Amino acid sequence: MEESIMKRSAAASNPFTTSVAGGSDFCDRRQELAELERLVQDGQSIVLSSPRRYGKTSLALHLQERLREQKFLTVYVDFFSVLSEQDFVTKLAKAVVAGIGRGASPDNFGNRLASLFKSFTVTFEARPEGIVVSTALAPGTSPAAGLDDVMEGLFNYVEKHNRKACCVFDEFQEIATLPESKRIEGTLRSHIQMHKSISFIYVGSRRQLLMDMFGKNRPFYGSCGFMTLSSISSDDFVPYIVQKFSESGKTCSPDIALLIYDHVAGYPSYVQRLAAFAWGMTETVCTKDIVEASWNALLDDTTALFEATWTGLSPIERRALTSIAVEPTSQPSAYEYLQRYHVPASSMQKAIEALKMLDLVEYGKEWHLVDPVMAAWIKDTRSNTI
């Protein structure tokens, strides 16, 4: 019996996800999921925000799965890498086509798209992995006209087929980095406010930039509600870790699972990644030593990303970030604090505002780093540069 268990364990794949979580990998968020579902069913739109890698995308996609069971049309588009107004419009058009065509056979796919857009060329190809779609603005069509066309096509389709719909705009704040952002926001709002059959979920991780888009004197002001994701509690995550180990033929006690959770301050994606490292290093029983070795592996794994972020900061921003990582404070402009970390008084507040806009620091009871692993990395590798 023991030999058969070990064979299954060796053959098992790592049960912890380091990407978008779905199915049995989706941990908790029951309350948030139920609230989002209720709001969308009522035709409301929501801004969904949190730090990076907190599970926003997983939650939004899980919601859309449930809505499709209720015959909702769902559209998902990720604007993280958007480069221009035309790129934005093309990505949106492709996502709308994919949403409307979901589940259609190659023979019926074209019929669903008939007369959907006036200013786009839509092509598709049936491949073994599914239907591959491409969209392109017709020659001579401006991106602004293309955006009008996409939104009108989407709303006309929903009305014609008497359906409700939910659109998820992931990393929506990236639109604010485009020169044409105000025009894009205004065009979207002008269409959205005229139709109540589609709910929009605006997802973002650069929270200050996202909140500014919904502030006063901006087109989206007052158009939707807000939901902020907090970390998943240890009461939910610890049993999840224990269960994942057990299902794959290994053992992790609740105390060791809590150690994994506490090491990364409950940061959802890091809990998954640290647990994944620990699972990979465990033959039968996970121990404290394994968790410590996994923590070192996690620090090594994130170094390249942290170094890239560090390189993009100014010298003063690096000093401010290091001081807050080493010593979180409610008074970063206090004389003793500035002297201790060699930051000029005239520069500290400006640096903090820049770091806040990048979602690297936030204020609770005191200023601290958003990312607990980055804080540990800075303390280990950069604090001696102050």
Protein Blocks (a to p, Z undefined) as FASTA:
>chain_A
ZZmmmmmmmmpccfbdcbdcehjllggjllmmmmmmmmmmnopacdddddehiopmmmmm
mmmmmmmmnopacddddfklpcbfklmmmmmmmmmmmmmmgoiafklmmmmmgokbmkbc
cdddddfkbccddddddehiafklmmmmmmmmmmmmmmmnopadddddehklmmmmpmkl
mmmmmmmmmmmmmpckbccddddfblmlmmmmmmghiakgokaccdddddddfklmmmmm
mmmmmmnopacdfklmmmmmmmnnopaklmmmmmmmmmmmpmklccfklmmmmmmmmmmm
mmmmmmmmmmmpcfklmmmmmmmmmmgcfblmbfklmmmnopafklmmmmmmmmmmnopa
ccfkbccdfblmlmmmmmmmmmmmZZ
